[in-house]
Amino acid sequence: MDLPRATENADSVRYLTKRGLDPKDYFYAEKFQRFCNTYKPTYDNITRDHARIVIPMYSESKKLIGFQGRALDNYVQPKYLTMMLDEEHPKIYGLDKIDKKETVYVTEGPFDSTFLGNSIAMCGSDVDLGTMDYKFVFVYDNEPRSREIVSKIAKTIAKSYPVVIFPSSVHEKDLNDMHLAGQDVQNLIESNTYKGLEATLKLQTWKRV
């Protein structure tokens, strides 16, 4: 990929290190939309282009299928932009790293997935994993006051997938924050995975909407 590594940019190194992430795993684009257009014409208006950390997505066969760009400045919206080189592939990060025979954890973002073994991340709300015959466990953000998150968890339970329902003692919003707070993320996830009626009951006591 014709981009500098994140290690070559001081702002990227600072951001990723602060989040407990390894800069060697990412790239950096001074102008993300312009960079995407060199691969595939995608953005017509690039007057508000920004620097972003570039998170590459690969297929199971390790073919580059897309990128997600995370803005370095929190005031930039949207924080994440995703571009697929091949629209036939789902917007999933980490397919090249997992063992399909084992439990596969599904997180809401690539950064969160780095704190769990054998995990992938959904890089879009329209990702459909129903055609993939894996043993999924879904890990949504710890936001009991979010109607959107509560609805997603309820729908996932209805599809008979296991989900993670965090205990009330955990106050951090996502896995990245839990890691930074000193949580044993892997153990936390494995100890709070539920399915079926038990998951429904846990959801009822967890949600705040």
C-alpha positions in Angstrom: 0.0 0.0 0.0 1.5 3.3 -1.1 1.2 5.1 2.2 3.6 5.9 5.1 3.3 3.8 8.2 1.6 5.5 11.2 5.0 5.2 12.9 6.3 8.0 10.5 3.8 10.6 11.8 4.2 12.0 15.2 0.5 12.8 15.7 -0.5 9.2 14.7 2.0 7.7 17.1 0.8 10.0 19.9 -2.9 9.1 19.3 -2.4 5.3 18.9 0.0 5.0 21.8 -2.4 6.9 24.0 -5.1 4.4 23.1 -2.9 1.4 23.9 -2.5 0.5 20.2 0.6 -0.4 18.2 1.4 2.2 15.5 3.2 -0.4 13.5 -0.2 -2.0 12.6 -1.6 1.1 10.9 -0.9 3.6 8.1 -1.3 7.4 7.8 -2.8 9.6 5.1 -2.4 13.4 5.1 -5.4 13.6 2.9 -7.5 10.5 3.3 -10.2 11.1 0.6 -7.6 12.1 -1.9 -5.7 8.9 -1.1 -8.9 6.8 -1.6 -9.5 8.4 -5.0 -6.1 7.1 -6.2 -7.4 3.6 -5.7 -11.0 4.1 -6.8 -12.9 7.3 -7.7 -15.1 7.7 -4.6 -15.2 11.3 -3.3 -16.2 14.1 -5.6 -15.8 16.9 -3.1 -12.5 16.8 -1.2 -12.3 20.4 -0.1 -12.8 19.3 3.5 -10.3 16.4 3.4 -8.4 15.6 6.6 -5.5 13.6 7.9 -6.5 10.1 9.1 -5.1 7.0 10.5 -5.6 4.3 7.8 -6.9 0.9 8.9 -6.5 -1.7 6.1 -9.1 -4.4 5.6 -8.1 -7.8 4.1 -10.1 -10.8 2.9 -9.5 -14.3 4.3 -7.0 -14.8 1.5 -5.2 -11.6 2.6 -6.3 -9.6 -0.4 -6.7 -5.9 0.3 -10.4 -5.1 0.1 -10.8 -1.7 1.6 -9.7 0.9 4.1 -11.2 2.7 7.1 -9.9 6.1 8.0 -10.0 7.4 11.6 -9.8 11.2 11.9 -6.9 12.4 14.1 -8.9 15.4 15.4 -12.0 14.6 17.4 -13.8 17.7 16.0 -13.8 16.1 12.5 -17.1 14.4 11.6 -17.6 11.7 10.7 -14.8 10.3 12.8 -14.6 7.2 10.5 -14.8 6.9 6.8 -14.8 3.6 5.0 -14.0 2.8 1.4 -14.3 -0.7 -0.2 -12.2 -1.6 -3.2 -14.5 -4.5 -3.8 -18.1 -4.0 -2.9 -18.7 -7.8 -3.0 -16.8 -8.1 0.2 -18.5 -7.3 3.5 -17.1 -4.3 5.5 -15.2 -6.4 8.0 -11.8 -5.9 9.6 -9.7 -8.9 10.7 -10.9 -11.7 8.4 -7.2 -12.4 7.6 -6.3 -13.1 11.2 -9.0 -15.4 12.6 -9.3 -19.1 13.1 -12.8 -20.0 11.7 -12.9 -23.2 13.7 -12.9 -21.3 17.0 -15.3 -18.8 18.6 -15.1 -15.5 16.6 -15.8 -12.3 18.6 -17.5 -9.5 16.7 -16.8 -5.9 17.9 -18.1 -2.6 16.7 -14.8 -1.2 15.6 -11.3 -2.3 14.5 -9.5 -0.8 17.5 -11.7 -2.7 19.9 -11.0 -5.9 18.2 -7.3 -5.7 18.9 -8.0 -6.3 22.6 -9.7 -9.7 22.0 -8.3 -12.9 20.6 -9.8 -14.3 17.4 -11.9 -11.2 16.7 -13.3 -9.2 13.8 -14.9 -5.8 13.6 -17.9 -4.5 11.7 -16.9 -1.4 9.7 -20.4 -0.4 8.8 -24.0 -0.6 10.1 -25.1 -2.6 7.0 -22.8 -5.6 7.6 -24.6 -8.9 7.3 -22.8 -11.8 8.9 -25.8 -14.2 8.4 -24.1 -16.0 5.4 -20.9 -16.8 7.4 -21.0 -20.1 9.2 -18.9 -19.1 12.2 -19.4 -19.4 15.9 -20.0 -15.7 16.5 -20.2 -13.9 19.8 -21.3 -10.2 19.4 -19.7 -7.6 21.6 -21.6 -4.3 21.4 -20.6 -1.1 23.2 -21.4 -0.7 26.9 -24.1 1.9 26.4 -27.3 0.9 28.3 -28.9 4.3 27.6 -28.5 4.0 23.9 -31.7 2.9 22.2 -29.7 1.9 19.1 -27.4 -0.4 21.0 -30.2 -1.9 23.0 -32.1 -2.6 19.8 -29.1 -4.2 18.1 -28.5 -6.5 21.1 -32.2 -7.5 21.2 -32.1 -8.3 17.4 -28.9 -10.3 17.8 -30.4 -12.3 20.6 -33.5 -13.0 18.5 -31.2 -14.4 15.8 -29.9 -16.9 18.4 -26.4 -15.5 18.6 -24.5 -15.2 21.9 -24.0 -11.6 23.1 -22.0 -9.9 25.8 -23.9 -8.0 28.5 -21.5 -6.1 30.7 -22.0 -6.0 34.5 -23.0 -2.8 36.2 -19.5 -2.6 37.8 -18.0 -1.8 34.3 -18.4 1.9 33.5 -16.3 2.2 30.4 -18.0 2.5 27.0 -15.9 0.2 24.8 -13.2 -2.4 24.9 -10.5 0.1 24.2 -11.5 2.2 27.3 -11.8 -1.0 29.4 -8.3 -2.0 28.5 -7.0 1.5 29.4 -8.8 1.3 32.7 -6.9 -1.9 33.5 -9.6 -4.5 32.8 -8.7 -8.0 31.7 -10.8 -7.6 28.6 -10.6 -11.2 27.4 -11.7 -12.6 30.7 -14.4 -9.9 31.1 -15.9 -10.9 27.7 -15.7 -14.6 28.3 -17.3 -14.3 31.7 -20.3 -12.2 30.5 -21.4 -13.9 27.4 -25.1 -15.0 27.3 -27.5 -16.6 24.8 -31.3 -17.1 24.5 -33.6 -16.5 27.4 -30.6 -15.8 29.8 -29.4 -13.1 27.4 -32.9 -11.6 27.2 -33.2 -11.4 31.0 -29.7 -9.9 31.3 -30.6 -7.3 28.7 -33.7 -6.3 30.6 -31.7 -5.6 33.8 -28.8 -3.9 31.9 -30.7 -1.5 29.7 -31.7 2.0 30.9 -34.1 3.0 28.1 
